[in-house]
Amino acid sequence: MTSSTITIIGSLNYDLVTYTKAVPEGGETYQANSFENHLGGKGLNEAIATSRLSGKQSNCQIRMVGNVGNDSFGKELKQALVDSGVDTEYVKTLEHQSSGVAVIIVEEDSGENRILITAGANGELCPTNEEYETYFPKDVEGTQFVILQNEYPDTVKSIDWLKANRPKINIAYNPSPFKPEFINQDFWSKIDFLIMNEGEALSVASKLLTQDQNAEFNKTIKQDKVKGFSDLANKLQELVNPENVSTVIITMGSKGSMFTSRNTKPTFVKSEKVANVVDTTGAGDTFFGGVVLQLANGSSLEKAVEFATKASSLVIQKKGAAESIPTLEEITKYI
């Protein structure tokens, strides 16, 4: 099997999680039920998910590019990557900064979460051109993916540098947290693999499509969610880079997900039914990592989405983000 490389550039956060029955409005105070510390950040979650799901015999190298602070949080975050088999050569420890922190409120009845992020060391993740040359040397054999999101300040430069200097590398991007200033046709045409939840998809459409087009999509979604997001995925797929994998996936929570590519018509995959949803934190990142990993290993898009759906269904049955991500062995037992 040809070797492949997946590089994640992004955030590493220490999660401070409160579990509650209700979320207070402004000026209100509620008694929460419990408090926990967990490891997280979209970058760390994606890296750990990709590595754990790859299995011990995988030929896929998983690398993380990121920053942590010189504090106890930073030491735990970096060690978690090492323990999961992620290459941390390019994870810097900044002496003058704290590690990133996410304050998360989880509603126990639904498992839905609300997240506030303080960037800390993540806010200084701005690689130089020389550093990009080091991360991505020329003439590397095998399939390469780079996983990106918006929890660090240099997403646009990362994409611009890769497309200008390493155009064969597949850019896999999740526009979260949503930044409307990034959404324009020039930026969009550089994305090879796009994954979004339904809210992000509608936000992206509001920036890229006409008012009439958006009104029509919203009308269809209200009548038939699957058909509406199928049509929307198809339209957005026409706008991403046609040169590489040219894939769009829209996740729809408990409903399932919709995917399409230049070689695949829009296809709906049902979610895995779960009796008890505990915490949805990290599920989307695990889904993202699982899909990219499977594609890097040569799986079809449909098989990749089905695999990632099973992986993310295990995540939501446990508390925490990184800690709840399953291994390939756990997925194999589940299947």
Secondary structure, 3 states (H helix, E strand, C coil): CCCEEEEEECCCEEEEEEEECCCCCCCCCCCCCEEEEEEECHHHHHHHHHHHHHCCCCCEEEEEEEEEECCHHHHHHHHHHHHCCCEEEEEEEECCCCCEEEEEEEECCCCCEEEEEECHHHHHCCCCHHHHHHHCCCCCCCEEEEEECCCCCCHHHHHHHHHHHCCCCEEEECCCCCCHHHCCHHHHCCCCEEEEEHHHHHHHHHHHCCHHHHHHHHHHHHHCHHHHHHHHHHHHHCCCCCCCCCEEEEECHHHEEEEEECCEEEEEEECCCCCCCCCCCCHHHHHHHHHHHHHHCCCCHHHHHHHHHHHHHHHCCCCCCHHHCCCHHHHHHHC
